[in-house]
Amino acid sequence: MKIIDLHSDTILGMKMKGVEDFENNDFMIDLTKLKSGESYVQALGFFDFKPMSNYDYEKFKENEAFASKMFEKYSDQVVIVKSTSEIKKYEDSGKQMFMLTKEDIGCINGSLDILKAEYDYGFRIMSLTWNFENCVAYGNTTDVPEGETDSAKFPHMNDGLKPFGKEAVEYMNELGIIIDCSHLSDGGFWDLIDICKGPFIASHSNCREVCGHVRNLTDEMIKALADKGGVSGLNFCPEFIDEKNGSTIDGMIRHLQHFLNVGGEDILACGTDSDGIGGPLEIPDFSHMQELIMAMEKAGFTERQIEKFGYKNAMRVFEDVLG
Ligand SMILES: [Zn+2]
């Protein structure tokens, strides 16, 4: 079954460790593992994560420069896709397709011009926040950011989008950027439900009812996201699957069944969070992806539901937002 994976942190991990081999490396994702795991389109996440409250656009540009060098080096094997028509165009080319995604748009520092520049670079999926406050919204964490002394100001889980955040959402709708609510505060999620035109996604979030982590979605959120035509990508992170038993395939199936029961089959999607997560993983890297598909078959998911999880639901959102 071909797979669209809506979230990975591999490219930044490679930059941080100085790894430039994208064909065979020790990360959860490389070109060889993607091929054997039957990747269709892989999201490549770009993350500007330090310092927490003062987003450094120049640092972010360094990540882009590293990635651009990588795409250049492997230009005979990889292609960046920005729409469903480009996916259709390249699907039989033999090249690995990637979609550029941004985790946390804080580095736009309140500028719609920078947001546009990032769109022009090629980003098509953007999450509004990571775990902490930025110029658009607040993250969903109970942690107090490093260096912050006034802990009474936290958490911000019920706080909604900032006025500039609402402007940014409107502009993202206009440009045709898929908005990602993973990491966003619960309050921000509900604002998005109100103001986002068309579907948005949770690229890497599970079910809070199955595993009570704040990064997961409540049943009300799952229903609202489904009504909006969005999807939620199954995250392989041990803490988001099962606090006690960690990242097992059985645990993943429990989340998928809950998504299905609460949100229906059109919300199912995959968002591994590869190389953004640690700990023992029953699916240790992308080459093992089809083991999850086999487990879905065994658990009684229909062929149609598995196809929707694998790539069809994500393609539907791509089509709706990107064209
Ligand atoms: Zn994340």
Residues whose N, C-alpha, C, O or C-beta is under 5 A from the ligand:
A	BS01	ZN	none
